[in-house]
C-alpha cells in the first residue's frame, strides 16, 4: 500500500513496456554463449584481433515489480558492481485495481526472452508465488547457489524464510523485515503511566489483550484513546493466529481471529478509539494529534514509522517511541524470486543469483541491506532508515530516528522480527481479509448479531472465491 503508483501511471508504464518488448528482440540473445570461456576458445583462428578481443555481451535481466523500489536498487547495484556486465530491463505495474498479478502471471506463463527473470511479490499475495498456484515458476535459492548457510549467517528472520519456502526449499526472501511493534506517544505515556520508558510501557499494554484493554481503560479515564480504529489491532491479531484462513481446502476461522469480533466491538462500545478506518484522513489526523480525542498508539513495522507517520505526525514529531506489542506479528514486506528458467543459462543464472544475494543476503557494508538500514543509498545524503531482513546487519547499524525522539528502533525491531510467524498465511488472504473486516465492522456497529456476521462472512467467501466452510 505504501509508495504505490497510481493506476494511470501503471497503465503508462505497461504501455511503454509492451512497446519495448516489441522493439528489443535481441537484447540477450546468445548471452550465455558469448559469456562462456569455452565458446570464446573455440572461435575461428582466422578471426581478427578486434573480433577476438570483443567483450562478452551484457546479460539482460528482466525485472518485474509493483513499485519503483527494487528497480531503484538496480542503479545502486550497477554503481557498486562495475564489473557485473549486466543491464536491467524493468517493468513496473502497480497493484492498483489488481493489475500486477494478472500481467505477471501471463508473462511467467508465456516464457521466452521477455519473461521475468526476477520478480517481486508482496505479503498480501506472495504465497501464490512461493507455495501456491504460481510457485512452479520460482527457482530454489539453492539451485541459484544461494545456500541455507548464507541465510543462517545473515540472521534472516524465520518468518520471512517460512513464507518464502515450499517443501523445505527456499524460493524467495524479503529485504525488509516487517515485524511489528507498538508505536506510542511519549507525552501521553508520561501523563497516564508516569513514564515513557519502553521497558515499562510494554508491561502496561501487554503481553496479551487483557492487559491491553486494561491500559485502554486507564487512558480513557484521562481522555485518551488507545488506538485510532480497529484496523490498528487487526494486524497483530491476524498474524499471531495459530492457523490461517484455509485448512484442508476449506475456510477456517481461527479462534484468535474470531476474537477480533469482541475486541473490535469493545473498542467501539467503550470509546477506546476514534473509530477511524486505516488509510483515511481520520487515521492520519490521529497521528498528528488532531483527531477527536488524542490517540496513544499505533501497531506497525518500521515502514509505518518511516513512510507513513513521518509525513503525518507534524507537531507530534519526536513525541513517539516503540516497544514490544501485546503479541508478535508482522505486516507487509516484499519478497524477491528468481525464475527457474534462468537455470538453463549459466551467465544469466549467475547474474540473477548475484543480484538477489546482494539484495537479500549480503551483510557487508556495501550490501543493499546495510545501505537500506542506515539510509545511505545515495552518497552524501541521509535517507530513510528501515528495518531489514538481516539481524546481523541491524546489529551493526544506526537505527536512531528523530520521529522517535532519537530512540534506536532496531533495539525493538530485531526481537519483533524474531517473534513474528509466517505459518498462518494463505494465498487467499488479501480477498478474505477484506470480507472479514467489513463484516466485523458491521458487527461492532451493532447492525448484525454475531451468528449473522459469521454466516454472512462464510457465504461471501463461498460466493466470491468458491471456498466452502468447514
N, C-alpha and C positions, 0 to 999 in steps of 0.2 A: 504494500500500500504506500510505503514511503518512496519518495522520489520517482513515482510512476509517471510515465509520459502520458500526454493526452491522447485521446482516440484519434484526433486528426493528425497529430504528429506520427502516430503509429502507421496510419494509412500512407502518409507521405514516405515514410521510411520503407514500408513494404513495397511501395511502387518503385522506389529507387533501387531496392534490392533485386526485384524481378527484372528490372531493366539491366542491371549489372550482370545478372546471371546469363542474360541473352547475349551479352557482348564480351564475355570474359571466358570463352570456351577453352582457352589454352593455358590458364593461369598455372596449373600444377601438373599438367601432363608430363609424364616422364620424370617427375621429381625424384622418385626413388632410384630410377636407373642412372640418372646423371649424377646423383649424390653418392653412388656406390663406387668404392675404390676399384672393385673388380671390373666394373663396367669401363671405368677410365683406363685401366690397364690393358683392356682388350681392344682399345681403339687402333685403327689402322696405323701402321708405322709410317705411312706416307702423309699423315696429317701434318699441316703446317704448325710451326711453333705457336702461333697465335691461337690456333684451334685447340691444341693440346693443353694450353695454359688457361683455357676458359674456366671460370669458377663454376662450381655446382649451382644449378638453378635453385632459386629460393623456394622453400617449401611454403605453400599457401595453406593456412589454417582457416577453415570456415568456422566462425564463432557465432553462436546464436544466444541471445539474451533478451530479457524483457525490460531492462533499464540500460542506461549507458555506463553503469558501474564497472562491470567486467571489461567491456570494450576500452574504457579509460585505463584500466590496469595494463592492457597490452602496450600502451605507449610507454609506461614505466619499464615494462619488461624489455622492450626493444632498446630503450635508452641504457639499461643496465646490462644488457647482453649483446654487445656489438658484434660478437662472432656467431650469433644464433642462426643467421642466414634464413630468417623466417619472416613472412609477412602475414598479417591478419586481414581477412575479409569478414567484416562484422555485419550481422543482421540484428536489428533491434525492433521488436514488436511488443508493444505494451500489453499487459494483461487486461487492459480496459475492454469491457464487453466480451471477455473470454477469447480474444483474438490470438493470443500467443500459442496456446496448446494445439489447436487445430492446424495452424501453419507449421509448427514444429513436427507434429505427427506426420503430416504429409511429406515434409522434407526428409524425415528419417526413413519413411516407407519407400520414398522414391529412390533413395540411394544415389550413387553416381558421384561425379566430381563436385557437385554443388551441395551435397548433403552436409549437414553439420558434422564437423569433426569434434568440436567441443560445444556443449550446450548447458544452459543453466536451468535449474528448476527451483522454485521457492517452496517453503514448507507446506503451503496450502495444497500443493499438488505433487510434491516431489516423490511420494511413494509410488505414484503411477509409473515413474521412470526408473526408480531403483528396485522396486519389488513387484509392481503391478503389471498392467496390461502392456505397457511400452518398455518394460525392463529388459527385454531381449536385445534391444539395440545397444545397451551400455556395455562397455568393456570393463572387465575386472581390473581394478588398480594393479593387482599382482601381475597380470598379463602385460601391463604397461611398464612393468619394472618397479612399481611403487609398492614396497613390501609392508607387511604388518609391523615390522620392526621400526620403520620410519614413522608410522603412526604412533607407536608407543613412545619413541624417542621425543616426539614433538609434544607429547602430553595432550593429545586431542581429546576433547570432551566425549565421553562414551555415548551420550545421546545422539551426537552427530554421526558417529560410526554406525550405530544401530539403524538409524534412518537410512543411511547410505548403503546398507548391506543387504544381500539376498543369499540365503543358504550359506551364511558364513563368509561370503565373498564380498569385499568392499567394492562398490561401484561409484560412489560419489561422496565427496566431503564438502562441508561448508568452510568458508574462510572466516566468517564471523562466528562468534559464539553468542547465542541469544538466550542464555539462562536469565531468568527474571529475578528482580529484587523489588522491595517496597521502597518507593521514592517519596519522601515526606518533607513537609515544611518544618524547618528548624524552629521558627518563631512560635508556631502552634504547639510543637512538641514541648518547648520550654513552658508555655502557658499552662498546658494541661498536665504534663507529666514531670515537670520540673527540670528537665534536661533534654538536650538534643543529641546526646551520645548514642550512636548507632547500636552499641552493645546493650544499652538499656532499652531502647525503643523496640528492638527485636523481641524482647521478652514481654513487652506491652501488647504488641499486635499478634503475637504467636508464641509458640507453634500452635497450629490448629485454628479452626474458625470460631470456636467458642471464645477463645481469648481475643480474637479479632473483634468480635461483636461486643465483648466487654469494653474494649477500647473505644468502640464506636459510641457506646452509651456515655462514657466519660467525656468524649469530645462533644457530643450533642448537648450535654449539660452546660457546656461553656459556649454554645452557639456555633459549633463547627460540624461539618460533615466529614465522614472518614474517607469516602471516595466520591468521585463525580457522578458515576452511574453504575448500573450492574454489569456493563461491559468490562469495567475495570477488574471485577472479581472473576469474570468468566475464564480468562486465560489461565490463571492458576488452578482453577477448578478443572477445566478441560484437560490440561496437560499434566495433572497429577493423578488422574484416574487410573485404576488398575487395568482396565481393558478399554479398547476402542469401540467405535460405533458398530463395527461389523464383527460378529463371531459366528463361525461356521456358515458364512454366506448370508446370515440374517441380521437384521437390526437388533442391536443390544444396547440397553440403557444402563450404563454402569451406575451403581448406587451413588458414587461421588458426583456424577454428572446430574443425576436425578435430584440430588440435594440442592442444585442450583435453583430449582423452583422455590424452595423455602428460603434460601439465602437472598435471592433477589427480592422476594416479597417482604422479607424482613427489612431490607434497605428502604423499600418504598413505604411500608406501613409506619416505620419509626422516624422517617425523615432523616435517615443517616447519610443520604446523598442528595445531590441536586437533580436526580432523575434524568441525567443527560444521556445521550447516545454518543458513543465514541465516534471520532472523526467528524464532529459537528461543531458549530460555533460555540455552543454552550460548554462543550468539553474543553475547548481551547480557553474559554474565558476562565474556567476554574484553575487553569494552570497559571494564569496571570493574577488570580485573586479577585476577579471582578464578577464572579457568579453570585447567585442569590444568597448563599452562605459560604464562608471561607471553607475550602476543602483541604484536608490534611494530606492526602497522598494519592499516588497512582501506582499501579503494578506494571513493570515493564523491564525490558533489557536495556543495554546501553544505548541502542539506537533510538529508543523513545526519548531518552535524555538529549542525545546529540542532534537528532534530526527532526524531532517534533517539538519537544518542550523548549529547546534552545531558541526557537523562533517565536514562542508564545509567552514565555514567562514574564517578560518586561520588568516591572518593578519588583518581582519576586526573585529575580536572578541573584544567585548566591545564597538564597534562603532555603536551599534544599539539601538533602542528604540521602544516602541509600543505606538500607540494612536488609538483613535476611527476611524473606517473606514467611507467612504462616505455613506455606508448603512449597516445595521445589517445583519449578515449571520452566518452560522455555516458550518463546513467542517469536516466530518468524525465522528468517535465515534463507540463504541461497546456496544450493549445492551445485557442484561442478562435476559434469560427467563427460567421458570420452566415448565416442562412437567406436564400437568394436570393429568396424570396417577399417579403421586406421591400422589395425594389427597386420593387415596384408601388405603394408607399405612401410619398410623399415625406416626410411627417412621421416615420413610423416608420423609414425609411431613415436620415434624419438623426440620429435619436436613437440607433439601433443603432450607427451609424458613430462617433458621438461617444464612446460608452462604450467600444467596442473600442479606439479610438485612445487614450483616457485610460489604459486598462489596459496596452496593448502598445507604444505608440509615443511617448507624451508624455514628454519628457526634462526637463521643468521640475521645480521643487521642489514643485509641487502635483500632480504626476502620480503615479499608482499606483506606478510603478517606483521613484521616489525614496523614497516612504514605505516601500515594501517592503524596499529595500536598507538603509535606515537604521533600520528597526524603529520608525517613528514613525506608525504607522497610528492610534494612539489618542493624542490630545493629552495631554501631560504624563506619558506612560508610555513607558518604554523597552521596546520589544517585540523580537521576534526579527529579526535581520538575515539577509538572504538574497541569494544571487547572482541577478541579474536579467538579462533578455534584452539590455538596452541597455548596451554597454560605455561609452557616454558618461555614463550615469547613475552607473555604478560608479566611473568615474574621478573623480567629484566627491563620492563618498560615503565614509563611515567604515565600513570592514569589520573593525575590531578586535573580536576575540571572546575572552572570558575563557577559554573552554574551550581555546583555542589559545595560552594564555599571553600574550594581548594582540596576537598576530600579526594583521596586516591581511590577511584571507583573499582580498580582491579582487586583491591582487598576484599570486596564483596562479590564481584562477578566471577572470580576464579572458583570459589566454592559454589556459587549459584549455578555455574555451568556443570559442575560435578554432580549437583543434586537434581538436575533435570533428567527426565526419562524420555526416550524416543520409542517406546514399545507399545504405545497406545494410539498410534496413528493408523489411518486407512486412506486409501486413495479417494474416498468419497467425502472426506471431512469438510472441504470447502462448502459443498452443497448442503450437507446435513446440518452443519453448524448454523447456517443462515435460517433454515427451517426451525431448528430448536430454539434459537434466540428469539425469533419472532413469537413463537408460542409461549415461551416463558414470560415474555414481556406482557402478553395478554393476561396471563395468569396473575402476575404481580399487580396489574392494573385492576384486577377484580372482574374482568369481563368473562372469564371462564373458571370453572372449578378444576381441581387437579385431574380428575379422571378424564374430563373432556379435553383438557390440554394434552395429556399424554396420548389419548386416542387420536386426536387431530394430527399430532406430530407423526405418529406411525402411519396414518393414512396418507399424509402429504409425502412422506419418504417413499411410500409404495407408488403413489401416483407419478411422482417426478423422476424417481430413479429405478423403479421396478424392483425394489428390495422389500421382501416380506419381513415381518417382525417375528421374534422368537415365540 
